């Protein structure tokens, strides 16, 4: 059994107060001491809390090491305890003041009870793409899929369709993009959805042919919350555009003009899909050419995505695109793709064209005129179709 001096030093170094040390000695080890005896042992062992303070430079170095790791999440009380347990003699006030100097952003975040998020970093354009589906309009039949370059935040594709569940449809977006770019990225990251399987199959096969010694995974799966680049960008899309459409379609639903049926979704697709895709094209262009301001905690470059993507040399980086030879290889890729040439179900599409011709309705790019078209077509079809 350890002697009482060893136990006193152990509990003192854990940061326990005198009365707490006495409790541990008595209840855990059966050693009964008076407070006076304990203080005498502490003095004999040269253990101090309020004198013989540690060198401030050593404490600063210790705190900096912790701030650069998971210790950045700790408040000053927790960090003070760490100091004590590592043998430093320092007060809470000193630790608090040092943290205010060394990590002011972390202190501010903790005061607001905000978590410090992982700082994103990737080495250059086309080193890592993030792809994902955006489902906020899916209840109304509009399925959006996008891909963003991790380094530059350049939008690679942003597409709306009647489905985002068919792997071959998503593969078509991928193949279209790599044809335009003339190459493929080193790695693609997505969530675990089955709709990404064809892209994974194609991309892994291409990398095995084009760069078999890459030494890193061609495709990464993870939770959607971990796919932070595209997940973060979806909030921008909602703020800049999607909330409008969500409100508009919810208004139709509240008015009893949308039931969620197959037919209603197909009519939404017929009347609104092209308008939404045109807006997505505009948003992608505007985003790619706007200026991303420098963030204090960011490790990624700031500037215009289109410049960061196409001229990485200005940011001391390089393009990691792996060249795709223009030969029969692209024809093979097409075999894994499906192109949706019709906005909605073909039978519903044909019915809509029939009624538009009969009633002289016009296709429009104005959302409110599209609402009128939707209501008219819905009434016409429900009058003749037994649902």
ABEGO torsion letter per residue (X at the ends): XBBAAAAAAAAAAAGBBAAAAAAAAAAAAGBBBBAAAAAAAAAAAGBBAABGBBBAAAAAAAAAAAAABAAAABBAAAAAAAAAAAGBBBBAAAAAAAAAAABAAAAAAAAAGBBBBBBBBBAEBGABBBBBBBAAAAAAGBBBBBBBBAAAGBBABBBBBABAABAAAAAAAAAAAAAAAGBBBABBBBBABAAAAAAAAAAAAAAAAABAAAGBBABBBBBAAABAAAAAAAAAAAAAAAAAAAAAAAAAAAAGABAGBAAAAAAAAAAAAAAAAAAAAAAAAAAAABBBBBBAABABBBEBAAAAAABAAAAGBBBABBBBBBBAAAAAAAAABBBBABABBAAAAAAAAAAAAAAGBBBBABAAAAAAAAAAAAAAAAAABBX
